[in-house]
Amino acid sequence: MPVATSFAAAGFDVVGVDTNSGRVDALNNGMLPLATSEPGLEALLRAALAADHFRAVGDDTALAGREVVIVAVDTPVDERHRPDPRQLERACAAVARRVLGPCLVIIESTVAPRTISDLVAPIFGEGVFLVHCPERVRPGRLLQNLRGMSRLVGAPDQEVAALATELYRNIVHADLVVTDWQTAEVIKTAENAARDVQIALANQLALVCDHVGVDFRRVREQINRLWSDQPLILDPGPGVGGYCLPKDPWLLISTMPQGAASALIEGSRALNDAMPSHVGDITEHALRAARLTITGATVAVLGLTYEANSDDERNAPGPRVAADLERRGARAVRHDPFVTPQRALIDVIRGCDVAVLVVPHNRYRETDWSAIGDAMRRRIVVDCRRALEADALRVAGFSYYALGVAALR
């Protein structure tokens, strides 16, 4: 949507194709099918509709006669962490079937190395100008990222690269870096793999701090003083969620031959995937300190999205935290203001022994925790993001535990 509406604002005639009829209807009525805010995007959509520069359709026959087609479909990995290209194949096949004349086809989806050359290009043959320009956006700042972040333009030759660069210059105000298909694929997947490794390092240090008995933030502060321009150590957390980080590292190494060294990426993925279990360890330790057992305890898991103030549930750690607690014998109740808005927090948490804050939504930061404590059976908080005021909670009678704060000592 930021790409479509930005091109529409630049004067292009844009058609959006989607298989979700509810989404198509919402867009044509000027409404974003999102529960959270994207600054400027809805206004851009309505302006595009009013100028008759954009419409959404559910039928790929609208692709006929288009001179530019941008493909931005999901590219997941399967249960073996191997790329699942089926959505990309279907989308490209539809484009190849409908677009008969010369056309600039741009793949914005993040793909594994060699996907464009080995999978996508054979679908089109010689009939199109094929470019890989992977998106670089984050929820909550889609338009800001689209306009202000540099973009990769992966192309087979300089002529095609120049064509794509001229097109994107209408909506991107930052650098457009020209490279080949494979280099663009590796750079994009490596960006998220590097982030995943950084998070894994932070989580590893948090585990050490919890067992040794020191404060992670003091450790991080001193290490990051050596890299003041770009902090090396990030914040730890209860797991890595979202669409890109849990998937793209696997895409990056998917072309490695069997037995080739990839322990760094695989180990980082394994460590980040193990963090919900560490949250379970902290919760069980907190209950033992209160002379309770986890078997039969009622635990409220707060936050079911993958980042704060978002409704995006993809790969969110909250459900995995809840599942781990249930495997240990606890009764886990779940709450999220964006996922379960019909359920009031005070009602969900009533009678609970522990509140585990997984996602630091503003709603949780701003809530009256004294009133929450009055509704709970025990006043115990496990803060996975260090988002709450520890001293204020202790004054209110809570036992406060947090990830990376000697939580297991």
N, C-alpha and C positions, 0 to 999 in steps of 0.2 A: 503493500500500500504506500509506503513513503516513496518508493521508486515510481510507481504508477502516477500518483498525484503530483509528484515533482515534475515529471515529464509533461503532464497535463498543464501544469502552471506555466511551463515554458512554451506552451502553444501547440504541443503535439496532440494528435487524435489518438487516445489511448483506450484500449479495450482490455478489461480484466477478466480472465477466464478462471473459473473455480468450480469444482464438482459439488461444493456444499451450497445447496439452494438457499438455506437460511442466511448464509453469509452474503450471497449475491443480492438477496432482497434487502438486507440491511444496508449494504453499501449504496444501492440505487436509491435508498431513502435518506441518504446522507448520514447514516449512523455507522460508527466503527463497531464491529463485533468484538469489542474488548471490554473487560470489566475495569481496567485500570487506565490511567490517563497517559496520553501521548501528546505532549505539548505541540500545538499547531496543526496536528494531522487532521483532525475532524474539520477544522476550518478550511484546510486545503482541499479536502474531499468535497465539501459543499460548494466551494468556489469552482472546482473542476466540473461538477454536475451542472451548476448554473450556467457555465460557459459552454456547455455541451462538448467538453473536451474529454470526458470520461464516462464510461458505462461498464457495468459488470454483467457478465453472461455466464450461463452454465453449460453452454454448447460449444464445442471446439470448432464448429463450422465458422465461427467468427474469426478464426485465424487466417482464413483465406484472404489473400490480398494484402496482408500485413507485410511491411518492409523491414520491421524489426520485431523479433520475438525474444522475450526474456523469460527464462525458465527458472523458477525458484520453488522447487518442491522439496519435500523431506528426503533425506538420504540417510536412513538409519543403519544401524548394525544389527545383526541377528543375535541369537542366544549364544553363538560361538564367537561373537565379536568380529564377525566378518561383514564386509559391506553388503547391504541389501539394496540393489540398484533398481528394483522393480518399478517404483514410482517414477524414477528418472527415465527409465526405458519407455514406460507408457506415455509420459509427457512428450518425450522427443519423437516417438513414433507418431503421435497425434500431430505434432508440428510438421514432420516430414510428409505426412499424408495430406495435410491441408494447404501447405505453402508450396506453390508450384513455381513461382518466379524467383529471381535472385533475392536473397534475404539475409540480414544480419541476425544470427542466432547467438544469444548470450546465455551461458549457463552461470547463474549466480549461486546455485546450490553448492555447498561445500562437498567435495568429492575426494575419493582416495586417489593417490598418484596413479597416473596412466589411464584414468577413467575416460577422459576426453578423447585420447587417441585410440584406445582399445575398444571402448563401448559406444561413445556418443558419435564420433566421426563416422564410423561405418553405417550408422543409421541414416545419415544424411548423404553420404557419398560426396560428390563434387558440387552439389546444388546450392550450397549456402556458404556464407562467411562465418566461421565458427570461432567464438571467443569464450574464454573462461574469466569471468570477473566476479570472484566470490565476494559476498556481502560482508561488511564489517559494521555491524550494528548491535546495540544492546537494548532490551526493553526499557522504556521510560525516556529514551533519548534517541529515538529512531531518526527523526529528521536532522537533529544536531549531528549525529554520527555520519549520516549519509552525505551531508554537505561538507562537514569539516574534517573527515578522516581520509587519508590517502587511500587509493584503490589500486589493486593489481589488475592489469589488463594482459591476460595471457592469450597470445595469438600465434598463428602459424607463420606469419610473415609481417613485415613492416606495413604493407598496404592495408591489411585487415586491421592491424593495431591502430593505424591512423584513423580508420573509419570509426572504430569503437571509441577511441579517445575523443574524437570530434563530437560524437553523440553524448558521452558522459560529461563532457565539459559543460553541457547545458544545466546539469544539476549538481555536480561535484565541484566544490571550490578549493579543494586541496590537490595534492600531487596525484597524477595518474601515472603509475609506474609500469612501463611496458616490459613484458618478459614473454617466455614461451608457455605453452599449456602446462607442461610438467612442473616447471619451476613455480608457477602460480599455485598449482595443486599442493606442492610440498610446503610452500610458505604458509598457506592458509591453515592447513592441518597442523603444521608445526607450531603456529602461534598458540593454538589452544592446548596442544600437548605441553608446551613450555609452561603455560599457566597452570596446568594440572600438576606438573612436577613441582612448581613453586608451592602450590597448595599442599601437596603431599609432604614437602619439607616442613612447612609450618605445622601440619598435623603431627608429623613425627616428633618435632620438638615439643609440641603440646603433650603428647603421650609421655615423653621423658620427664617433663616438668611435673605432670600429675603423679608420676611414680616416685620421683626424687624428692619432691617437696619444695619446688621453687615456682616463682611467678613467670609465666611465659612472656608477659609484656615487658618485664625487665630484661629478659634475654633478647627479645626482638629489638628493643630500643637500642641496645648497645651494638648489636650486629648491624643494624640499619644505619648507624652513625658512620660506618665505613662506606656505605653506598647512599649518601645523602641525596643524590640527584634522583635515584631510582631505587626505592627500598627493595632489598633482596628477600626479606622474610615477610610474608603476608599474614593475615589473620587465619587461625585454624577454624574449623567448623565441624558440624555433625555429619558431613558428607558433601559430595559435589553433585549438584543438580543442574537442571537446565538441559537444553538440547545439544549444545556443542561440546562442552568439556568432557562429558562421559563417553562421547562417541568419536570425536575427531582424533584423539590419540590412537585409537584402533584403526581408523582409516589410514593414518600416517604410516603405520607399520604393516598394513595388510599386504603389501607387495613384497615384504621381506621373505626370503626362502625359509622353509622349515628348518629350525635349528640355529638360525642366525641370531646374533646377540640383540636382544631388545628388552633386556631386564629392567632398564631404567624406566621406560614407559609402562611396561607391564607391572612393575613393582609399585609405581606411583598410583596406577589405577587400582591395584589391590589394596593399597593402604587407604586411599580415599574411600573406597567401597567398604572398608572395615570400620569407619568412624561411627556409624550407628551402633555397632556393638560396643564401642568404647563408651558411648553415651549410656548404654545399658549398664556397663560396669559402674559408672559414676552413680547412676540412679540406685543400683543395688547397694552400693557402699553407703549412700546417704540414708537409705532405709535401715541398714544395719546399725548405723550410728544412732538412729532413733529407736533402736531395739525392736525393729520390725523386720519382717521378711518380705521379699518381693512376691512370693507366692501368695496370691489373694489380695495384694495391694492394688489400689486403683490409681492409675497414673494418667494425668492429662497431658497429651502431646499437643503443643501449641505451635501451629504453623505447618501447612501442608503444601506450600508452594516452594519454589526453589530459591526465590529471593524476596526481599522485603517489599511490601506494598505492591505486589503483583498477583495476578490470578493464574500465573503459569505454573501448572503442576508437573510438568515434564521432568521425570527423574528426580523429583524432590526427595530429600532425605527424610522428611517427617514420617511418611508412611513406613519407611524402612526402620526408623527408630521405634515406631509403635509395634511393628511386627516382631522386632527383637525382644521388646519388653514382654509381649505375649508369649513368645517361646520360653521365656524365663518363668512364666507363671503369673504375670501381672494381668490385670484387666486394664487395657489401654482405651481411653476415650480421646477423641480427636476433635480439634477445633481450628478453624481458620476464618478470619473475617471475610475473605474473598472466595472461599470454597464452600463454607457452611454458614452463609450470612443469616439464615433463618434461625440459627441456634445462638442464643446469647451466651457469652463467655461465662457469666456467673452461673448459668444453669448447667453448662457442661462440667464446670469445675467443682460443683457442689459435691461434697463428700469425698473428694480426692485426697490421697495421701501425699502426692508429689505433683508439681507442675514442671514440665520439661519444656522450656522455651527453645524451639528449634529455629524459628524465623523471626527476626526482630521487626515485625510490622509496627508501624507507628501506633496502631490501636493498642498493642501490648505495652509499648513504652509509656503511653499516656494513661493507662488504666489505673484505677484506684486499687492498688495491691493490698491495702489494709482491708478493704471490703472483700476482695478475693480471698484473703486469708480467713476472714470470718466464715466464709462459705465452705472452706476446706476442712477435712477431718484432721489433717496434719499440715503445719506450715513449713513445707520443704520446697525449695526451688532449685532446679538444675538449669543454669543459664548457659546454653551452648554458644552464645554469641557475645557474652558479656555486655548485653544491651541494657540491663537494668541497674539501678543504683543499689549496689550491694549494701552499703551502710544503712540506707533508708529501709531496706527490707529487714535487715537485722534488728533495727530499732522497732520495726513492726512485729517482731517475734519470729521471723522466718529463719530457718537454717538455709544458708545460701551456699550453693556449689556452682562452680563454673569450669568450663573446659580450659585446661592449661593453668590452673591456679591450685596446684597441689591437691587436686580433687580426690585423690585416692590415699591421702596420708591421714 
